[in-house]
Amino acid sequence: MIFSSIVIFTIMVVVGIIFALIRLAIGPTLADRVVALDLITTQIVGIIAVYSIAISNSTYLIDAITITILSFLGTVTFAYYLGIGGKP
Amino acid sequence: MIKEILTSLFLLLGGFFMLLAGFGILRFPDVYTRMHAATKSGTLGVTGALIALSLYFWDTEITVRAMLPILFTLITAPVAAHCISRSAFKSGVELSENSVINEFEQNQEISTDEQIK
């Protein structure tokens, strides 16, 4: 039962990542692209969690914490770039 | 047995919210509504996946390590969304034409009027 849930979860998250990648490609402004990147990193943390369940090994949880913090830093950096008058 | 059922339930819930986040970021009309979809649904999705992970392992150390990304996401996602939406509004990104209210601009006008008086 857990195996089929893992497969369904992976399919749903990959479809979500594909939607976010489409928005990253066609986004009219820079803010759209930054929001899409933020969503993609959140979904990658979910992929890491389900991969840890699939291999029954919790080594990669540290990477989930690191990716969360780095995504916040990247978003705030782009917000600062937009705030000081960068090209949108 | 009941642990497996709960793990599968939280996994499916998290995956459904992540799918909703992707669908919302593709279909909503402007930056601010897209940000609303991405932040809230993404936070719920990652919370569901990590709760499923801590239920699957059923271990104190791994549970504490799985609660840390949830905590960081719950703290940093609203702050990041606030920063990027404020910067987007200041850099001149238009609202959708279906929007009915723009409280930020009205507050700015009121405060500048008070400064003039």
N, CA and C atoms of all chains as a GROMACS GRO file, in nm:
protein
  615
    1MET      N    1   0.083  -0.120   0.000
    1MET     CA    2   0.000   0.000   0.000
    1MET      C    3   0.087   0.126   0.000
    2ILE      N    4   0.195   0.120   0.077
    2ILE     CA    5   0.285   0.236   0.079
    2ILE      C    6   0.351   0.254  -0.057
    3PHE      N    7   0.380   0.141  -0.124
    3PHE     CA    8   0.446   0.151  -0.255
    3PHE      C    9   0.357   0.223  -0.357
    4SER      N   10   0.228   0.187  -0.361
    4SER     CA   11   0.141   0.254  -0.458
    4SER      C   12   0.122   0.400  -0.421
    5SER      N   13   0.118   0.432  -0.290
    5SER     CA   14   0.109   0.573  -0.250
    5SER      C   15   0.232   0.650  -0.294
    6ILE      N   16   0.350   0.586  -0.282
    6ILE     CA   17   0.473   0.654  -0.325
    6ILE      C   18   0.469   0.681  -0.475
    7VAL      N   19   0.419   0.584  -0.553
    7VAL     CA   20   0.413   0.603  -0.699
    7VAL      C   21   0.317   0.716  -0.733
    8ILE      N   22   0.198   0.718  -0.667
    8ILE     CA   23   0.100   0.823  -0.698
    8ILE      C   24   0.153   0.960  -0.656
    9PHE      N   25   0.218   0.966  -0.538
    9PHE     CA   26   0.277   1.092  -0.491
    9PHE      C   27   0.379   1.143  -0.591
   10THR      N   28   0.467   1.052  -0.638
   10THR     CA   29   0.572   1.096  -0.731
   10THR      C   30   0.512   1.147  -0.861
   11ILE      N   31   0.408   1.079  -0.910
   11ILE     CA   32   0.345   1.124  -1.035
   11ILE      C   33   0.284   1.264  -1.015
   12MET      N   34   0.214   1.283  -0.902
   12MET     CA   35   0.148   1.413  -0.880
   12MET      C   36   0.251   1.524  -0.866
   13VAL      N   37   0.360   1.498  -0.790
   13VAL     CA   38   0.459   1.604  -0.770
   13VAL      C   39   0.533   1.634  -0.899
   14VAL      N   40   0.559   1.532  -0.980
   14VAL     CA   41   0.629   1.558  -1.106
   14VAL      C   42   0.541   1.639  -1.200
   15VAL      N   43   0.410   1.611  -1.201
   15VAL     CA   44   0.320   1.693  -1.283
   15VAL      C   45   0.320   1.838  -1.233
   16GLY      N   46   0.321   1.856  -1.099
   16GLY     CA   47   0.328   1.991  -1.043
   16GLY      C   48   0.456   2.061  -1.080
   17ILE      N   49   0.570   1.987  -1.079
   17ILE     CA   50   0.697   2.048  -1.118
   17ILE      C   51   0.695   2.088  -1.265
   18ILE      N   52   0.630   2.005  -1.350
   18ILE     CA   53   0.623   2.040  -1.492
   18ILE      C   54   0.540   2.167  -1.512
   19PHE      N   55   0.428   2.181  -1.436
   19PHE     CA   56   0.348   2.304  -1.445
   19PHE      C   57   0.432   2.425  -1.403
   20ALA      N   58   0.507   2.409  -1.292
   20ALA     CA   59   0.589   2.521  -1.245
   20ALA      C   60   0.700   2.554  -1.344
   21LEU      N   61   0.754   2.451  -1.413
   21LEU     CA   62   0.857   2.477  -1.513
   21LEU      C   63   0.800   2.552  -1.633
   22ILE      N   64   0.673   2.520  -1.670
   22ILE     CA   65   0.610   2.595  -1.779
   22ILE      C   66   0.596   2.742  -1.739
   23ARG      N   67   0.553   2.766  -1.612
   23ARG     CA   68   0.540   2.905  -1.566
   23ARG      C   69   0.678   2.972  -1.561
   24LEU      N   70   0.782   2.895  -1.526
   24LEU     CA   71   0.917   2.951  -1.523
   24LEU      C   72   0.961   2.991  -1.663
   25ALA      N   73   0.915   2.918  -1.765
   25ALA     CA   74   0.957   2.950  -1.901
   25ALA      C   75   0.878   3.067  -1.958
   26ILE      N   76   0.745   3.070  -1.937
   26ILE     CA   77   0.663   3.170  -2.005
   26ILE      C   78   0.630   3.289  -1.916
   27GLY      N   79   0.677   3.290  -1.788
   27GLY     CA   80   0.636   3.395  -1.696
   27GLY      C   81   0.665   3.533  -1.750
   28PRO      N   82   0.565   3.622  -1.752
   28PRO     CA   83   0.588   3.753  -1.814
   28PRO      C   84   0.686   3.841  -1.735
   29THR      N   85   0.688   3.831  -1.604
   29THR     CA   86   0.779   3.917  -1.528
   29THR      C   87   0.877   3.831  -1.448
   30LEU      N   88   0.975   3.899  -1.386
   30LEU     CA   89   1.073   3.827  -1.305
   30LEU      C   90   1.010   3.770  -1.179
   31ALA      N   91   0.909   3.839  -1.124
   31ALA     CA   92   0.846   3.792  -1.001
   31ALA      C   93   0.778   3.657  -1.022
   32ASP      N   94   0.716   3.638  -1.141
   32ASP     CA   95   0.656   3.507  -1.171
   32ASP      C   96   0.761   3.397  -1.167
   33ARG      N   97   0.876   3.426  -1.224
   33ARG     CA   98   0.981   3.323  -1.231
   33ARG      C   99   1.035   3.292  -1.092
   34VAL      N  100   1.048   3.397  -1.009
   34VAL     CA  101   1.099   3.372  -0.873
   34VAL      C  102   1.000   3.288  -0.793
   35VAL      N  103   0.871   3.317  -0.808
   35VAL     CA  104   0.769   3.237  -0.738
   35VAL      C  105   0.771   3.093  -0.786
   36ALA      N  106   0.790   3.073  -0.919
   36ALA     CA  107   0.796   2.937  -0.972
   36ALA      C  108   0.917   2.862  -0.919
   37LEU      N  109   1.031   2.931  -0.908
   37LEU     CA  110   1.151   2.866  -0.853
   37LEU      C  111   1.131   2.827  -0.708
   38ASP      N  112   1.066   2.915  -0.631
   38ASP     CA  113   1.038   2.886  -0.491
   38ASP      C  114   0.951   2.761  -0.478
   39LEU      N  115   0.848   2.754  -0.564
   39LEU     CA  116   0.760   2.637  -0.560
   39LEU      C  117   0.835   2.510  -0.599
   40ILE      N  118   0.926   2.521  -0.698
   40ILE     CA  119   1.000   2.402  -0.742
   40ILE      C  120   1.089   2.350  -0.628
   41THR      N  121   1.154   2.440  -0.553
   41THR     CA  122   1.237   2.391  -0.442
   41THR      C  123   1.152   2.326  -0.334
   42THR      N  124   1.031   2.383  -0.308
   42THR     CA  125   0.942   2.319  -0.210
   42THR      C  126   0.903   2.179  -0.255
   43GLN      N  127   0.873   2.164  -0.385
   43GLN     CA  128   0.836   2.032  -0.434
   43GLN      C  129   0.953   1.936  -0.432
   44ILE      N  130   1.076   1.987  -0.449
   44ILE     CA  131   1.192   1.899  -0.443
   44ILE      C  132   1.213   1.847  -0.301
   45VAL      N  133   1.181   1.931  -0.200
   45VAL     CA  134   1.187   1.881  -0.062
   45VAL      C  135   1.088   1.766  -0.042
   46GLY      N  136   0.969   1.777  -0.103
   46GLY     CA  137   0.874   1.665  -0.097
   46GLY      C  138   0.927   1.540  -0.165
   47ILE      N  139   0.996   1.558  -0.280
   47ILE     CA  140   1.055   1.443  -0.350
   47ILE      C  141   1.162   1.377  -0.262
   48ILE      N  142   1.242   1.459  -0.192
   48ILE     CA  143   1.345   1.404  -0.104
   48ILE      C  144   1.281   1.322   0.007
   49ALA      N  145   1.170   1.373   0.063
   49ALA     CA  146   1.102   1.300   0.171
   49ALA      C  147   1.052   1.165   0.121
   50VAL      N  148   0.990   1.163   0.003
   50VAL     CA  149   0.935   1.037  -0.045
   50VAL      C  150   1.045   0.942  -0.091
   51TYR      N  151   1.158   0.996  -0.133
   51TYR     CA  152   1.270   0.909  -0.168
   51TYR      C  153   1.331   0.846  -0.044
   52SER      N  154   1.334   0.923   0.066
   52SER     CA  155   1.381   0.865   0.191
   52SER      C  156   1.290   0.752   0.237
   53ILE      N  157   1.159   0.766   0.216
   53ILE     CA  158   1.067   0.655   0.250
   53ILE      C  159   1.094   0.537   0.158
   54ALA      N  160   1.118   0.563   0.029
   54ALA     CA  161   1.130   0.454  -0.067
   54ALA      C  162   1.255   0.370  -0.043
   55ILE      N  163   1.366   0.434   0.002
   55ILE     CA  164   1.488   0.356   0.025
   55ILE      C  165   1.506   0.322   0.171
   56SER      N  166   1.411   0.362   0.259
   56SER     CA  167   1.416   0.334   0.405
   56SER      C  168   1.547   0.381   0.467
   57ASN      N  169   1.587   0.503   0.434
   57ASN     CA  170   1.714   0.556   0.480
   57ASN      C  171   1.698   0.707   0.495
   58SER      N  172   1.735   0.760   0.611
   58SER     CA  173   1.703   0.900   0.640
   58SER      C  174   1.823   0.990   0.624
   59THR      N  175   1.920   0.951   0.542
   59THR     CA  176   2.042   1.032   0.530
   59THR      C  177   2.014   1.166   0.463
   60TYR      N  178   1.922   1.167   0.367
   60TYR     CA  179   1.905   1.286   0.284
   60TYR      C  180   1.817   1.392   0.348
   61LEU      N  181   1.773   1.372   0.473
   61LEU     CA  182   1.688   1.474   0.535
   61LEU      C  183   1.764   1.603   0.560
   62ILE      N  184   1.895   1.593   0.586
   62ILE     CA  185   1.977   1.712   0.605
   62ILE      C  186   1.972   1.800   0.480
   63ASP      N  187   1.970   1.735   0.362
   63ASP     CA  188   1.964   1.812   0.238
   63ASP      C  189   1.831   1.886   0.226
   64ALA      N  190   1.724   1.827   0.281
   64ALA     CA  191   1.595   1.896   0.276
   64ALA      C  192   1.602   2.027   0.356
   65ILE      N  193   1.664   2.021   0.476
   65ILE     CA  194   1.678   2.143   0.557
   65ILE      C  195   1.760   2.248   0.481
   66THR      N  196   1.872   2.203   0.422
   66THR     CA  197   1.960   2.296   0.351
   66THR      C  198   1.889   2.361   0.233
   67ILE      N  199   1.815   2.280   0.157
   67ILE     CA  200   1.746   2.334   0.039
   67ILE      C  201   1.640   2.436   0.081
   68THR      N  202   1.570   2.410   0.194
   68THR     CA  203   1.470   2.506   0.241
   68THR      C  204   1.533   2.641   0.273
   69ILE      N  205   1.646   2.638   0.348
   69ILE     CA  206   1.709   2.765   0.385
   69ILE      C  207   1.763   2.837   0.262
   70LEU      N  208   1.825   2.761   0.169
   70LEU     CA  209   1.884   2.826   0.051
   70LEU      C  210   1.776   2.884  -0.039
   71SER      N  211   1.658   2.819  -0.046
   71SER     CA  212   1.549   2.874  -0.127
   71SER      C  213   1.501   3.007  -0.071
   72PHE      N  214   1.492   3.016   0.064
   72PHE     CA  215   1.452   3.143   0.124
   72PHE      C  216   1.554   3.252   0.094
   73LEU      N  217   1.685   3.218   0.104
   73LEU     CA  218   1.788   3.318   0.076
   73LEU      C  219   1.780   3.365  -0.069
   74GLY      N  220   1.757   3.273  -0.162
   74GLY     CA  221   1.749   3.312  -0.302
   74GLY      C  222   1.631   3.402  -0.330
   75THR      N  223   1.516   3.370  -0.270
   75THR     CA  224   1.397   3.453  -0.293
   75THR      C  225   1.417   3.594  -0.238
   76VAL      N  226   1.476   3.603  -0.117
   76VAL     CA  227   1.497   3.736  -0.059
   76VAL      C  228   1.599   3.814  -0.141
   77THR      N  229   1.699   3.746  -0.198
   77THR     CA  230   1.795   3.815  -0.282
   77THR      C  231   1.730   3.872  -0.407
   78PHE      N  232   1.642   3.793  -0.470
   78PHE     CA  233   1.573   3.845  -0.589
   78PHE      C  234   1.478   3.959  -0.551
   79ALA      N  235   1.415   3.951  -0.433
   79ALA     CA  236   1.327   4.059  -0.390
   79ALA      C  237   1.407   4.186  -0.367
   80TYR      N  238   1.528   4.173  -0.312
   80TYR     CA  239   1.613   4.291  -0.292
   80TYR      C  240   1.654   4.350  -0.427
   81TYR      N  241   1.684   4.260  -0.522
   81TYR     CA  242   1.721   4.308  -0.657
   81TYR      C  243   1.607   4.385  -0.721
   82LEU      N  244   1.484   4.334  -0.704
   82LEU     CA  245   1.369   4.407  -0.760
   82LEU      C  246   1.347   4.537  -0.684
   83GLY      N  247   1.374   4.536  -0.552
   83GLY     CA  248   1.344   4.653  -0.471
   83GLY      C  249   1.436   4.770  -0.499
   84ILE      N  250   1.564   4.742  -0.535
   84ILE     CA  251   1.654   4.853  -0.562
   84ILE      C  252   1.645   4.898  -0.707
   85GLY      N  253   1.541   4.853  -0.779
   85GLY     CA  254   1.518   4.905  -0.912
   85GLY      C  255   1.580   4.823  -1.022
   86GLY      N  256   1.590   4.690  -1.003
   86GLY     CA  257   1.639   4.605  -1.109
   86GLY      C  258   1.539   4.594  -1.222
   87LYS      N  259   1.586   4.541  -1.334
   87LYS     CA  260   1.498   4.528  -1.451
   87LYS      C  261   1.397   4.415  -1.424
   88PRO      N  262   1.266   4.443  -1.425
   88PRO     CA  263   1.169   4.338  -1.388
   88PRO      C  264   1.160   4.232  -1.495
   89MET      N  265  -0.029  -0.183   1.077
   89MET     CA  266  -0.132  -0.170   0.974
   89MET      C  267  -0.188  -0.028   0.969
   90ILE      N  268  -0.228   0.019   1.089
   90ILE     CA  269  -0.286   0.154   1.089
   90ILE      C  270  -0.179   0.258   1.062
   91LYS      N  271  -0.053   0.225   1.093
   91LYS     CA  272   0.056   0.316   1.060
   91LYS      C  273   0.073   0.327   0.909
   92GLU      N  274   0.061   0.214   0.839
   92GLU     CA  275   0.071   0.218   0.693
   92GLU      C  276  -0.042   0.300   0.632
   93ILE      N  277  -0.163   0.283   0.687
   93ILE     CA  278  -0.276   0.359   0.634
   93ILE      C  279  -0.255   0.509   0.654
   94LEU      N  280  -0.206   0.546   0.775
   94LEU     CA  281  -0.185   0.689   0.801
   94LEU      C  282  -0.072   0.743   0.713
   95THR      N  283   0.034   0.665   0.694
   95THR     CA  284   0.143   0.710   0.608
   95THR      C  285   0.094   0.734   0.465
   96SER      N  286   0.017   0.639   0.412
   96SER     CA  287  -0.034   0.654   0.275
   96SER      C  288  -0.128   0.773   0.264
   97LEU      N  289  -0.208   0.794   0.370
   97LEU     CA  290  -0.304   0.905   0.367
   97LEU      C  291  -0.231   1.039   0.363
   98PHE      N  292  -0.129   1.055   0.451
   98PHE     CA  293  -0.056   1.182   0.451
   98PHE      C  294   0.023   1.201   0.323
   99LEU      N  295   0.077   1.092   0.267
   99LEU     CA  296   0.149   1.104   0.140
   99LEU      C  297   0.056   1.151   0.030
  100LEU      N  298  -0.063   1.091   0.021
  100LEU     CA  299  -0.155   1.130  -0.086
  100LEU      C  300  -0.203   1.272  -0.067
  101LEU      N  301  -0.224   1.312   0.060
  101LEU     CA  302  -0.266   1.450   0.087
  101LEU      C  303  -0.158   1.549   0.043
  102GLY      N  304  -0.033   1.520   0.080
  102GLY     CA  305   0.077   1.609   0.042
  102GLY      C  306   0.094   1.617  -0.109
  103GLY      N  307   0.085   1.503  -0.176
  103GLY     CA  308   0.099   1.504  -0.321
  103GLY      C  309  -0.014   1.579  -0.390
  104PHE      N  310  -0.135   1.565  -0.335
  104PHE     CA  311  -0.249   1.637  -0.393
  104PHE      C  312  -0.230   1.788  -0.379
  105PHE      N  313  -0.180   1.833  -0.262
  105PHE     CA  314  -0.162   1.977  -0.246
  105PHE      C  315  -0.049   2.028  -0.334
  106MET      N  316   0.056   1.945  -0.355
  106MET     CA  317   0.163   1.990  -0.445
  106MET      C  318   0.113   2.000  -0.588
  107LEU      N  319   0.028   1.904  -0.630
  107LEU     CA  320  -0.032   1.913  -0.764
  107LEU      C  321  -0.119   2.038  -0.775
  108LEU      N  322  -0.195   2.069  -0.668
  108LEU     CA  323  -0.278   2.190  -0.669
  108LEU      C  324  -0.192   2.316  -0.680
  109ALA      N  325  -0.075   2.315  -0.612
  109ALA     CA  326   0.013   2.432  -0.619
  109ALA      C  327   0.062   2.452  -0.761
  110GLY      N  328   0.103   2.343  -0.828
  110GLY     CA  329   0.148   2.356  -0.966
  110GLY      C  330   0.038   2.402  -1.058
  111PHE      N  331  -0.084   2.347  -1.038
  111PHE     CA  332  -0.196   2.387  -1.122
  111PHE      C  333  -0.230   2.534  -1.100
  112GLY      N  334  -0.226   2.579  -0.974
  112GLY     CA  335  -0.257   2.718  -0.946
  112GLY      C  336  -0.156   2.813  -1.004
  113ILE      N  337  -0.026   2.774  -0.997
  113ILE     CA  338   0.075   2.866  -1.048
  113ILE      C  339   0.069   2.873  -1.200
  114LEU      N  340   0.010   2.772  -1.263
  114LEU     CA  341  -0.004   2.779  -1.410
  114LEU      C  342  -0.128   2.855  -1.452
  115ARG      N  343  -0.237   2.848  -1.374
  115ARG     CA  344  -0.365   2.895  -1.424
  115ARG      C  345  -0.411   3.030  -1.371
  116PHE      N  346  -0.354   3.077  -1.258
  116PHE     CA  347  -0.404   3.202  -1.202
  116PHE      C  348  -0.359   3.321  -1.286
  117PRO      N  349  -0.434   3.434  -1.278
  117PRO     CA  350  -0.412   3.540  -1.378
  117PRO      C  351  -0.294   3.633  -1.353
  118ASP      N  352  -0.255   3.661  -1.228
  118ASP     CA  353  -0.143   3.755  -1.211
  118ASP      C  354  -0.050   3.707  -1.099
  119VAL      N  355   0.055   3.786  -1.073
  119VAL     CA  356   0.162   3.741  -0.982
  119VAL      C  357   0.110   3.716  -0.842
  120TYR      N  358   0.021   3.803  -0.794
  120TYR     CA  359  -0.018   3.798  -0.653
  120TYR      C  360  -0.103   3.676  -0.624
  121THR      N  361  -0.194   3.641  -0.715
  121THR     CA  362  -0.274   3.520  -0.693
  121THR      C  363  -0.189   3.394  -0.711
  122ARG      N  364  -0.093   3.400  -0.803
  122ARG     CA  365  -0.003   3.285  -0.819
  122ARG      C  366   0.078   3.262  -0.693
  123MET      N  367   0.122   3.372  -0.632
  123MET     CA  368   0.199   3.362  -0.508
  123MET      C  369   0.116   3.300  -0.397
  124HIS      N  370  -0.010   3.339  -0.391
  124HIS     CA  371  -0.103   3.283  -0.293
  124HIS      C  372  -0.113   3.131  -0.309
  125ALA      N  373  -0.129   3.085  -0.434
  125ALA     CA  374  -0.141   2.940  -0.458
  125ALA      C  375  -0.012   2.869  -0.421
  126ALA      N  376   0.102   2.923  -0.468
  126ALA     CA  377   0.228   2.852  -0.450
  126ALA      C  378   0.265   2.843  -0.303
  127THR      N  379   0.251   2.954  -0.228
  127THR     CA  380   0.298   2.953  -0.089
  127THR      C  381   0.214   2.862  -0.001
  128LYS      N  382   0.081   2.882  -0.004
  128LYS     CA  383  -0.002   2.806   0.090
  128LYS      C  384  -0.005   2.659   0.056
  129SER      N  385  -0.032   2.625  -0.070
  129SER     CA  386  -0.042   2.484  -0.105
  129SER      C  387   0.093   2.414  -0.095
  130GLY      N  388   0.202   2.485  -0.130
  130GLY     CA  389   0.333   2.424  -0.119
  130GLY      C  390   0.369   2.391   0.025
  131THR      N  391   0.336   2.483   0.117
  131THR     CA  392   0.364   2.457   0.258
  131THR      C  393   0.285   2.336   0.309
  132LEU      N  394   0.157   2.329   0.271
  132LEU     CA  395   0.076   2.214   0.314
  132LEU      C  396   0.129   2.084   0.254
  133GLY      N  397   0.174   2.088   0.129
  133GLY     CA  398   0.224   1.967   0.065
  133GLY      C  399   0.349   1.915   0.131
  134VAL      N  400   0.444   2.006   0.162
  134VAL     CA  401   0.569   1.959   0.223
  134VAL      C  402   0.543   1.913   0.367
  135THR      N  403   0.446   1.975   0.434
  135THR     CA  404   0.410   1.929   0.569
  135THR      C  405   0.353   1.787   0.565
  136GLY      N  406   0.265   1.759   0.467
  136GLY     CA  407   0.210   1.624   0.456
  136GLY      C  408   0.316   1.520   0.428
  137ALA      N  409   0.408   1.551   0.336
  137ALA     CA  410   0.512   1.454   0.300
  137ALA      C  411   0.603   1.424   0.419
  138LEU      N  412   0.642   1.528   0.494
  138LEU     CA  413   0.736   1.505   0.604
  138LEU      C  414   0.667   1.439   0.723
  139ILE      N  415   0.538   1.466   0.745
  139ILE     CA  416   0.466   1.394   0.851
  139ILE      C  417   0.455   1.246   0.814
  140ALA      N  418   0.433   1.219   0.684
  140ALA     CA  419   0.430   1.079   0.641
  140ALA      C  420   0.564   1.012   0.664
  141LEU      N  421   0.673   1.087   0.640
  141LEU     CA  422   0.806   1.030   0.662
  141LEU      C  423   0.829   0.997   0.809
  142SER      N  424   0.790   1.090   0.899
  142SER     CA  425   0.814   1.062   1.042
  142SER      C  426   0.723   0.951   1.092
  143LEU      N  427   0.603   0.935   1.032
  143LEU     CA  428   0.518   0.822   1.070
  143LEU      C  429   0.575   0.690   1.020
  144TYR      N  430   0.640   0.694   0.902
  144TYR     CA  431   0.693   0.571   0.844
  144TYR      C  432   0.812   0.520   0.926
  145PHE      N  433   0.902   0.610   0.965
  145PHE     CA  434   1.020   0.564   1.039
  145PHE      C  435   0.989   0.538   1.186
  146TRP      N  436   0.899   0.622   1.247
  146TRP     CA  437   0.856   0.603   1.387
  146TRP      C  438   0.978   0.602   1.479
  147ASP      N  439   1.056   0.708   1.469
  147ASP     CA  440   1.179   0.717   1.547
  147ASP      C  441   1.195   0.861   1.592
  148THR      N  442   1.239   0.884   1.715
  148THR     CA  443   1.241   1.019   1.771
  148THR      C  444   1.340   1.109   1.699
  149GLU      N  445   1.458   1.056   1.674
  149GLU     CA  446   1.561   1.140   1.612
  149GLU      C  447   1.521   1.183   1.471
  150ILE      N  448   1.469   1.088   1.394
  150ILE     CA  449   1.427   1.119   1.257
  150ILE      C  450   1.306   1.212   1.257
  151THR      N  451   1.218   1.197   1.357
  151THR     CA  452   1.103   1.287   1.364
  151THR      C  453   1.146   1.430   1.391
  152VAL      N  454   1.243   1.446   1.483
  152VAL     CA  455   1.293   1.582   1.511
  152VAL      C  456   1.358   1.640   1.386
  153ARG      N  457   1.433   1.556   1.314
  153ARG     CA  458   1.498   1.606   1.193
  153ARG      C  459   1.396   1.634   1.082
  154ALA      N  460   1.282   1.565   1.084
  154ALA     CA  461   1.180   1.592   0.982
  154ALA      C  462   1.095   1.712   1.018
  155MET      N  463   1.088   1.748   1.148
  155MET     CA  464   1.009   1.866   1.184
  155MET      C  465   1.082   1.995   1.150
  156LEU      N  466   1.216   1.990   1.137
  156LEU     CA  467   1.290   2.113   1.108
  156LEU      C  468   1.255   2.175   0.973
  157PRO      N  469   1.249   2.100   0.860
  157PRO     CA  470   1.205   2.164   0.735
  157PRO      C  471   1.063   2.218   0.742
  158ILE      N  472   0.973   2.148   0.816
  158ILE     CA  473   0.837   2.202   0.831
  158ILE      C  474   0.841   2.336   0.900
  159LEU      N  475   0.920   2.344   1.008
  159LEU     CA  476   0.930   2.469   1.084
  159LEU      C  477   0.988   2.580   0.998
  160PHE      N  478   1.096   2.549   0.925
  160PHE     CA  479   1.158   2.651   0.841
  160PHE      C  480   1.063   2.696   0.731
  161THR      N  481   0.991   2.600   0.670
  161THR     CA  482   0.898   2.639   0.564
  161THR      C  483   0.786   2.725   0.619
  162LEU      N  484   0.734   2.687   0.738
  162LEU     CA  485   0.625   2.766   0.795
  162LEU      C  486   0.672   2.906   0.830
  163ILE      N  487   0.800   2.922   0.869
  163ILE     CA  488   0.848   3.056   0.903
  163ILE      C  489   0.882   3.134   0.776
  164THR      N  490   0.956   3.071   0.683
  164THR     CA  491   1.014   3.150   0.575
  164THR      C  492   0.922   3.170   0.455
  165ALA      N  493   0.823   3.082   0.432
  165ALA     CA  494   0.741   3.098   0.312
  165ALA      C  495   0.658   3.227   0.315
  166PRO      N  496   0.589   3.264   0.427
  166PRO     CA  497   0.516   3.391   0.425
  166PRO      C  498   0.607   3.512   0.414
  167VAL      N  499   0.726   3.505   0.478
  167VAL     CA  500   0.818   3.619   0.470
  167VAL      C  501   0.868   3.638   0.327
  168ALA      N  502   0.902   3.526   0.261
  168ALA     CA  503   0.950   3.536   0.123
  168ALA      C  504   0.840   3.587   0.031
  169ALA      N  505   0.716   3.538   0.052
  169ALA     CA  506   0.606   3.584  -0.034
  169ALA      C  507   0.579   3.732  -0.012
  170HIS      N  508   0.588   3.778   0.114
  170HIS     CA  509   0.567   3.920   0.142
  170HIS      C  510   0.674   4.004   0.072
  171CYS      N  511   0.801   3.963   0.084
  171CYS     CA  512   0.911   4.038   0.023
  171CYS      C  513   0.892   4.047  -0.128
  172ILE      N  514   0.862   3.933  -0.192
  172ILE     CA  515   0.859   3.935  -0.338
  172ILE      C  516   0.735   4.007  -0.389
  173SER      N  517   0.622   4.001  -0.314
  173SER     CA  518   0.504   4.071  -0.364
  173SER      C  519   0.520   4.222  -0.346
  174ARG      N  520   0.582   4.265  -0.236
  174ARG     CA  521   0.606   4.408  -0.215
  174ARG      C  522   0.700   4.463  -0.322
  175SER      N  523   0.808   4.386  -0.350
  175SER     CA  524   0.902   4.432  -0.453
  175SER      C  525   0.837   4.433  -0.591
  176ALA      N  526   0.751   4.333  -0.618
  176ALA     CA  527   0.685   4.329  -0.748
  176ALA      C  528   0.590   4.448  -0.763
  177PHE      N  529   0.518   4.482  -0.654
  177PHE     CA  530   0.426   4.596  -0.664
  177PHE      C  531   0.505   4.725  -0.684
  178LYS      N  532   0.619   4.738  -0.612
  178LYS     CA  533   0.696   4.861  -0.627
  178LYS      C  534   0.762   4.872  -0.763
  179SER      N  535   0.795   4.757  -0.825
  179SER     CA  536   0.859   4.764  -0.956
  179SER      C  537   0.757   4.772  -1.068
  180GLY      N  538   0.627   4.785  -1.033
  180GLY     CA  539   0.528   4.819  -1.134
  180GLY      C  540   0.459   4.704  -1.201
  181VAL      N  541   0.451   4.587  -1.136
  181VAL     CA  542   0.375   4.475  -1.194
  181VAL      C  543   0.226   4.502  -1.173
  182GLU      N  544   0.150   4.494  -1.281
  182GLU     CA  545   0.008   4.528  -1.273
  182GLU      C  546  -0.073   4.418  -1.207
  183LEU      N  547  -0.184   4.456  -1.141
  183LEU     CA  548  -0.279   4.357  -1.093
  183LEU      C  549  -0.362   4.306  -1.209
  184SER      N  550  -0.429   4.192  -1.188
  184SER     CA  551  -0.519   4.140  -1.291
  184SER      C  552  -0.638   4.234  -1.308
  185GLU      N  553  -0.699   4.231  -1.426
  185GLU     CA  554  -0.813   4.320  -1.448
  185GLU      C  555  -0.938   4.272  -1.375
  186ASN      N  556  -0.936   4.149  -1.321
  186ASN     CA  557  -1.049   4.101  -1.243
  186ASN      C  558  -1.040   4.143  -1.097
  187SER      N  559  -0.928   4.208  -1.056
  187SER     CA  560  -0.913   4.246  -0.915
  187SER      C  561  -1.013   4.355  -0.880
  188VAL      N  562  -1.067   4.349  -0.757
  188VAL     CA  563  -1.169   4.446  -0.719
  188VAL      C  564  -1.117   4.549  -0.621
  189ILE      N  565  -1.005   4.524  -0.554
  189ILE     CA  566  -0.959   4.618  -0.452
  189ILE      C  567  -0.807   4.622  -0.453
  190ASN      N  568  -0.753   4.740  -0.422
  190ASN     CA  569  -0.609   4.758  -0.417
  190ASN      C  570  -0.577   4.839  -0.292
  191GLU      N  571  -0.572   4.772  -0.178
  191GLU     CA  572  -0.563   4.843  -0.051
  191GLU      C  573  -0.426   4.908  -0.032
  192PHE      N  574  -0.323   4.849  -0.089
  192PHE     CA  575  -0.188   4.906  -0.071
  192PHE      C  576  -0.181   5.046  -0.129
  193GLU      N  577  -0.233   5.060  -0.254
  193GLU     CA  578  -0.227   5.191  -0.318
  193GLU      C  579  -0.317   5.291  -0.247
  194GLN      N  580  -0.436   5.247  -0.200
  194GLN     CA  581  -0.525   5.338  -0.127
  194GLN      C  582  -0.460   5.386   0.002
  195ASN      N  583  -0.392   5.295   0.074
  195ASN     CA  584  -0.323   5.337   0.196
  195ASN      C  585  -0.211   5.435   0.167
  196GLN      N  586  -0.139   5.410   0.055
  196GLN     CA  587  -0.033   5.503   0.018
  196GLN      C  588  -0.091   5.642  -0.009
  197GLU      N  589  -0.205   5.648  -0.083
  197GLU     CA  590  -0.265   5.779  -0.114
  197GLU      C  591  -0.310   5.849   0.013
  198ILE      N  592  -0.371   5.775   0.106
  198ILE     CA  593  -0.418   5.836   0.230
  198ILE      C  594  -0.300   5.890   0.310
  199SER      N  595  -0.191   5.813   0.317
  199SER     CA  596  -0.079   5.859   0.400
  199SER      C  597  -0.012   5.980   0.336
  200THR      N  598  -0.004   5.985   0.201
  200THR     CA  599   0.056   6.103   0.139
  200THR      C  600  -0.034   6.225   0.158
  201ASP      N  601  -0.167   6.207   0.156
  201ASP     CA  602  -0.258   6.319   0.182
  201ASP      C  603  -0.237   6.372   0.323
  202GLU      N  604  -0.221   6.282   0.420
  202GLU     CA  605  -0.200   6.327   0.558
  202GLU      C  606  -0.069   6.401   0.572
  203GLN      N  607   0.031   6.358   0.497
  203GLN     CA  608   0.159   6.428   0.504
  203GLN      C  609   0.146   6.569   0.449
  204ILE      N  610   0.066   6.586   0.342
  204ILE     CA  611   0.050   6.719   0.283
  204ILE      C  612  -0.023   6.812   0.382
  205LYS      N  613  -0.127   6.756   0.449
  205LYS     CA  614  -0.197   6.841   0.545
  205LYS      C  615  -0.106   6.875   0.664
   0.00000   0.00000   0.00000
